[in-house]
Amino acid sequence: MRVVVANRGEVAVRVVRTARELGYPTEVLHTAADTASLAVRLADRALVLPGSGAAGYLDIDSVVRAAAACGPDALVHPGYGFLSESADFAAACAAAGLTFVGPSPEVLRIFGDKVAGRGPAGRPRRPPQPPPPPGARGDQLGAPPRRAPPPLPTNR
């Protein structure tokens, strides 16, 4: 198995370093502008994506094609931002026989929409914390909510 990093900058560096510490070979997908980046230099292998800037990392078809070229045992790690919350990207990885490192497309569809995700997230124990007013600063948010008690042990 190998970890294919579909991100850039510090995010990609952290994923590469962690994967290497765990003994996984790493491959970084990058645009031409990021060829000299630290993540590319640290990776065992690097593949250039078409496109430039952020758009190069957001092209699902190109990213999936490049990840598939890394082999069927590829673990596609999106980092955060870019495609990490894209249900379409997770589904495209699955359709290509790749393992997406993250939630399933179904979970991303539910919780990728923050408003729609509040319903399922609040059902188990108590309602979610209401969102802050638009433009609120940290010092205007008040005290943090009371912590929920730990779950009770059960004998099942």
C-alpha positions in Angstrom: 0.0 0.0 0.0 1.1 3.5 -0.7 -0.3 6.9 0.3 -1.1 9.3 -2.5 -1.3 12.9 -1.3 -3.8 15.0 -3.2 -2.9 18.4 -1.6 0.0 20.8 -1.3 1.9 22.9 1.1 2.1 22.2 4.8 -0.9 19.9 4.6 0.9 17.6 2.1 4.2 17.8 4.1 2.4 16.6 7.3 0.7 13.7 5.4 3.9 12.6 3.8 5.9 12.7 7.1 3.2 10.8 9.0 2.8 8.2 6.2 6.6 7.7 6.1 6.7 7.3 9.9 4.1 4.6 9.6 6.1 2.9 6.9 4.0 3.7 3.8 5.6 4.8 0.6 4.3 8.2 -0.5 3.4 9.8 -3.8 2.5 13.5 -4.1 0.2 14.8 -6.8 1.2 18.4 -7.6 0.9 21.1 -10.2 3.9 22.3 -12.2 4.2 25.4 -10.0 4.7 23.2 -6.9 7.5 21.0 -8.4 10.1 22.3 -6.0 7.9 22.2 -2.9 9.0 20.4 0.3 6.2 17.8 0.0 7.4 16.8 -3.5 11.0 16.6 -2.3 10.1 14.5 0.7 7.8 12.1 -1.2 9.1 8.8 -2.7 7.5 9.8 -6.0 5.6 12.7 -7.4 3.2 13.1 -10.3 2.4 16.4 -12.1 -1.3 17.3 -12.4 -2.5 19.3 -15.4 -3.8 22.8 -14.6 -2.3 25.4 -12.3 -2.9 26.8 -8.9 -5.8 25.6 -6.8 -7.8 24.6 -9.9 -5.2 21.8 -10.6 -6.0 20.3 -7.2 -9.8 20.6 -7.7 -10.1 18.8 -11.0 -11.6 15.5 -9.8 -11.0 13.6 -13.1 -7.3 14.6 -13.3 -6.6 13.8 -9.6 -8.4 10.4 -9.8 -6.5 9.5 -13.0 -3.2 10.5 -11.5 -4.0 8.6 -8.3 -5.0 5.5 -10.3 -1.6 5.6 -12.1 -0.1 5.1 -8.6 -1.5 1.5 -8.5 -4.5 -0.3 -7.2 -3.2 -0.3 -3.6 -3.2 3.5 -3.4 -4.7 5.2 -0.4 -5.8 8.6 -1.6 -5.3 11.1 1.2 -7.0 14.5 0.4 -5.5 16.3 3.4 -7.9 19.1 4.3 -9.5 21.7 2.2 -9.6 21.2 -1.6 -11.4 17.8 -2.2 -11.4 16.5 1.4 -15.1 17.2 1.9 -16.2 16.4 -1.7 -18.6 13.5 -1.9 -18.1 13.4 -5.6 -14.3 13.0 -5.2 -14.8 10.2 -2.7 -17.3 8.5 -5.0 -14.9 8.9 -8.0 -12.1 7.3 -6.0 -14.3 4.3 -5.1 -15.5 4.0 -8.8 -11.8 3.9 -9.8 -11.1 1.1 -7.3 -9.1 3.5 -5.0 -9.4 3.8 -1.3 -10.3 7.3 -0.2 -8.8 8.2 3.2 -11.9 9.8 4.8 -15.6 9.4 5.2 -17.7 7.6 2.7 -19.5 9.6 0.0 -22.8 9.1 1.8 -21.5 10.6 5.0 -19.9 13.5 3.1 -23.2 14.1 1.4 -25.0 14.4 4.8 -22.3 16.2 6.8 -20.7 18.2 3.9 -23.7 20.5 4.1 -23.2 22.0 7.5 -26.8 23.1 7.9 -28.2 19.7 6.9 -25.7 17.9 9.0 -26.8 19.6 12.2 -29.9 17.4 12.4 -28.2 14.0 12.4 -25.3 15.3 14.5 -27.6 16.6 17.3 -29.9 13.6 17.6 -27.8 11.2 19.8 -27.6 13.2 23.0 -28.5 16.8 22.9 -29.0 19.7 20.5 -25.9 21.2 18.8 -24.4 24.5 19.9 -26.2 27.3 18.0 -23.9 29.0 15.5 -22.4 32.4 16.4 -23.9 35.4 14.8 -22.2 36.4 11.5 -19.1 38.4 12.0 -18.8 37.6 15.7 -15.4 37.8 17.3 -14.1 35.3 19.8 -14.5 37.6 22.7 -18.2 38.0 21.8 -19.1 34.3 22.0 -19.4 34.0 25.7 -18.6 31.0 27.8 -18.1 27.6 26.2 -21.0 25.2 26.5 -21.1 22.8 29.4 -19.4 19.5 28.6 -21.7 16.5 28.1 -21.3 13.8 30.8 -19.4 10.7 29.7 -21.5 7.8 28.5 -22.7 5.3 31.1 -21.1 1.9 31.0 -23.5 -0.9 30.0 -23.4 -4.7 30.4 -24.4 -6.1 27.1 
